[in-house]
Amino acid sequence: MELTQFSGGQRIERVLEGELSEARERSIMLLLEDCFPDTFSGRIYFQQIPHVRFLLFDGDLLLGQVAVDFRVIRVGKEVVRILGVIDLCVRSEVRRRGYGTVFLHVVAEQARAWRAQHLVLFADRSELYLRNGYAAINPAEVKWLAIEERQSYGLIEGDMTGTLFAKSLFFEPWPEGSIDMLGYLF
Ligand SMILES: CC(C)(COP(=O)(O)OP(=O)(O)OC[C@H]1O[C@@H](n2cnc3c(N)ncnc32)[C@H](O)[C@@H]1OP(=O)(O)O)[C@@H](O)C(=O)NCCC(=O)NCCS
């Protein structure tokens, strides 16, 4: 489904993961290799297949992508409906033109449409996210299912303060308390 058309002809499409053609999977693999070298080992997901991707094209050329995971997590006493933002990336030659920001707008629209209460992501750098309405969760004591080399090996608890960011979509504050991801760390 086509969502956004840019004046230069570029477009963002929304694709269910199960409907990706092999050719598209290959383009995503090459893009991820360009953006996250030596990370994906030829796959198009790091630990687990996401639910939906947004793909930015110029003609047939894939310029960028972001994936999302729809789930509930526990924060303290509350169960929160979230959309997880995964592997946002833009091809190196076309960075700093605002595509990353547009992707964040697109996932926020999607999250609101699905009545997710918060967008959630993990990142080492914060600039883009702080500029787009995300805040660092502090403190961020997180429990998650550890997966390594595509094998589960138990639950891990760790302090993710400084790397966990969230954006409220319906003016609800982030609840207090430790965070149980109810699954893997995207
Ligand atoms: C992060 C990324 C998607 C931004 O895409 P973009 O199209 O350049 O984004 P925009 O043009 O909307 O905004 C650019 C701004 O994002 C910020 N930014 C750059 N890299 C960033 C990063 N890794 N994390 C957070 N913010 C970042 C910078 O402030 C940059 O502006 P500046 O260079 O003038 O200071 C792109 O740099 C990228 O693909 N990086 C490699 C993959 C990656 O690290 N992804 C993030 C995973 S959490």
The ligand as a MOL file (V3000), in Angstrom:
LIG
                    3D

  0  0  0     0  0            999 V3000
M  V30 BEGIN CTAB
M  V30 COUNTS 48 50 0 0 0
M  V30 BEGIN ATOM
M  V30 1 C 19.5070 7.5760 11.4920 0
M  V30 2 C 19.1510 7.7790 10.0260 0
M  V30 3 C 18.0060 6.8260 9.6810 0
M  V30 4 C 18.6740 9.2180 9.8120 0
M  V30 5 O 18.1890 9.3320 8.4860 0
M  V30 6 P 18.1590 10.7450 7.7310 0
M  V30 7 O 17.3240 10.5710 6.5330 0
M  V30 8 O 19.5240 11.2470 7.5750 0
M  V30 9 O 17.3700 11.6280 8.8400 0
M  V30 10 P 17.0000 13.1700 8.7740 0
M  V30 11 O 17.5320 13.7880 7.5300 0
M  V30 12 O 15.5460 13.2940 9.0400 0
M  V30 13 O 17.7610 13.7390 10.0500 0
M  V30 14 C 19.1750 13.7600 10.0820 0
M  V30 15 C 19.5990 13.9640 11.5230 0
M  V30 16 O 19.4310 12.7660 12.2690 0
M  V30 17 C 20.4050 12.7450 13.3230 0
M  V30 18 N 21.0570 11.4320 13.2800 0
M  V30 19 C 21.9820 10.9840 12.4120 0
M  V30 20 N 22.2910 9.7090 12.6860 0
M  V30 21 C 21.5630 9.3670 13.7580 0
M  V30 22 C 21.4430 8.1760 14.5120 0
M  V30 23 N 22.1360 7.0520 14.2220 0
M  V30 24 N 20.5820 8.1440 15.5490 0
M  V30 25 C 19.8620 9.2450 15.8730 0
M  V30 26 N 19.9270 10.4190 15.1970 0
M  V30 27 C 20.7730 10.4640 14.1330 0
M  V30 28 C 21.3690 13.8770 13.0990 0
M  V30 29 O 21.0020 14.9060 14.0110 0
M  V30 30 C 21.0770 14.2750 11.6670 0
M  V30 31 O 21.2480 15.6520 11.4370 0
M  V30 32 P 22.7130 16.3010 11.3460 0
M  V30 33 O 23.6010 15.2760 10.6660 0
M  V30 34 O 22.5010 17.5130 10.5540 0
M  V30 35 O 23.0900 16.5550 12.7670 0
M  V30 36 C 20.3800 7.5260 9.1060 0
M  V30 37 O 21.4320 8.3520 9.5480 0
M  V30 38 C 20.8690 6.0860 9.0900 0
M  V30 39 O 20.3470 5.2600 8.3550 0
M  V30 40 N 21.9040 5.7650 9.8980 0
M  V30 41 C 22.4830 4.4290 9.9160 0
M  V30 42 C 21.5520 3.4370 10.5670 0
M  V30 43 C 21.2040 3.8240 11.9970 0
M  V30 44 O 22.0710 4.1120 12.8200 0
M  V30 45 N 19.8820 3.8160 12.2900 0
M  V30 46 C 19.3640 4.1590 13.6040 0
M  V30 47 C 19.0950 2.9090 14.3520 0
M  V30 48 S 18.4640 3.2880 15.9690 0
M  V30 END ATOM
M  V30 BEGIN BOND
M  V30 1 1 1 2
M  V30 2 1 2 3
M  V30 3 1 2 4
M  V30 4 1 2 36
M  V30 5 1 4 5
M  V30 6 1 5 6
M  V30 7 2 6 7
M  V30 8 1 6 8
M  V30 9 1 6 9
M  V30 10 1 9 10
M  V30 11 2 10 11
M  V30 12 1 10 12
M  V30 13 1 10 13
M  V30 14 1 13 14
M  V30 15 1 14 15
M  V30 16 1 15 16
M  V30 17 1 15 30
M  V30 18 1 16 17
M  V30 19 1 17 18
M  V30 20 1 17 28
M  V30 21 1 18 19
M  V30 22 1 18 27
M  V30 23 2 19 20
M  V30 24 1 20 21
M  V30 25 1 21 22
M  V30 26 2 21 27
M  V30 27 1 22 23
M  V30 28 2 22 24
M  V30 29 1 24 25
M  V30 30 2 25 26
M  V30 31 1 26 27
M  V30 32 1 28 29
M  V30 33 1 28 30
M  V30 34 1 30 31
M  V30 35 1 31 32
M  V30 36 2 32 33
M  V30 37 1 32 34
M  V30 38 1 32 35
M  V30 39 1 36 37
M  V30 40 1 36 38
M  V30 41 2 38 39
M  V30 42 1 38 40
M  V30 43 1 40 41
M  V30 44 1 41 42
M  V30 45 1 42 43
M  V30 46 2 43 44
M  V30 47 1 43 45
M  V30 48 1 45 46
M  V30 49 1 46 47
M  V30 50 1 47 48
M  V30 END BOND
M  V30 END CTAB
M  END
